[in-house]
Amino acid sequence: MIHERQEDMRNDAKAVGYSRESRASWIGSKLAQTTGIGIDQLDAVHNYMWLRILQNNAATPTATNEADHLAMHIVKLALLAETAAADGGPKAAMAAVMEASGNEVDPLLAQNFLRLASSSIFWMALDSGGGARGIQANA
């Protein structure tokens, strides 16, 4: 009985971890950390990212400041990567970002994402279930 209850709680926690918004936010957070911005700006970018994620990146068509501008670009890439990964796994996410680089997404952010996403650890942490989804780390 107790074991079943604990298993249900774990399954509920996994379901929360797999939400599109939380996955996009996690991807965006890792991308924001690769930009080299300061801690104070990083907090602002995270706040703007959540606003944009919750509004499906439609908060405003143009950014209101530098942090919002960066968040807008990060969220665009994160949502693209998350959608592709949900449909086809990590390789599909990487392919979608490569294809969109320079057109739909910022090339530097795309390069940073591809560097992060080439590691199976990135996908294991994102899934928080412990299992990598179809990608081998590039050694």
N, C-alpha and C positions, 0 to 999 in steps of 0.2 A: 504494500500500500504506500509506504513512504517512498520506496524506490520509484513507483509509478508517478507519484506527485513530483519528485525531483526531475524525472525524465520529461514530464509535461512542462515544467518550468524552463528546462534547457531548450526544448523545442520552441517555446514561446520566445525566448531570448534570441534564438537563431532567426525566427521569423522577423523580428524587429531589425536585426542586423542585415537582413537581406532587402530592406526597403530601398526603393530607387533613390529616394532623397538622401538616406544615410550613406549609401554607397557613393553617390555623386559628391556628397560633402567630404567623405574620406579621401576620395581621389583628388578633389580640389584642395584639400588641406595639405596633402603631400606635395602637390604641384606648387602651392603658395610657398612652402618651405624651401623649394629649390630656386626661388627667384632671388634670394639674397636680401630681401627687404628686412628692415628692422623689426624688432618685437612689437613696438607700438603700432606700426603699420600692419603687421601680420594680424593682430587682433581686429583691426578695422576691416581688413580684407575678409577675414572669416565672417564677420557680421554681415557685410555686404553680400558675401557668397550665400549665406543662409537666406537672406531676403530674396535674392534672385532665384535660388533653388525652389523656395516655397512658392514663388510666383512664376515658375517655369522660365526664368531668365527674362521676364517681361517687366521688371520693376520700372525701368524707364528705357526708352530706346537709346538714349545717350547717357554716358556716365556723368555723375554729379561731381566727382573729384578723382584724384589719382587712385585711391584705394578701390573705389567703385569701378573704375575703368579696368583695373587688373582683375577684380572679381568677375566682371562681366566676361572677360576673355577666358578666365579659368573655368567658370561655370559652363560656358559653351563647350569647351573641350571635355570637361568632366561628364556632362550629360551625354555627349556623343560617345565617349568611351564606355560609359556605363550601359547605355542602350545596346551598343554593339556587343559588349561582353555578355550581357543578359541573353542576347539572341544567339551568339555564336562562340562565346568564350574569349579568353585572353587574346588569342591570335586575331580574332575578328576585331577586337577593340584596337589592337595595334595597327591593323590594316586600315581601319576607318580613320584613325588619327593620321597615319601616313598620307592617305589619300586627301584628307582635308587640309593638311599642312600648307600654309601659304595662301589658301583660298578662304576657307571657312574659319580656320583657327590660326593663331599666332605661331609662326614657325619655331621660335625659341621655346615656347611652352610645349609644342608638339615634340620637340627634341628632348626636353626634360621628361615628358611623359614616357616616351619610348625608352629612355634610359631606366626609369623606374619600373616600367611594365615588363622589361626583359627579364626580371627576376621573379622566380616562382614564389619567393617570400612575399613580394608585393601582393600577389593574388591570394596567397594563404591568409595574410593579414586582413585583406579586404573581405574575404569570405567568412572569416572568423569561425569557420567550422574545422579548420585545420587541414583541409585537402586542397592541393593545387589543382587548377582546372586546365589541364591540357597545354602546358607550356613548360619547356625545359629552360633552366637558367643558362644564359650564355656565359661560358667560362672564358 
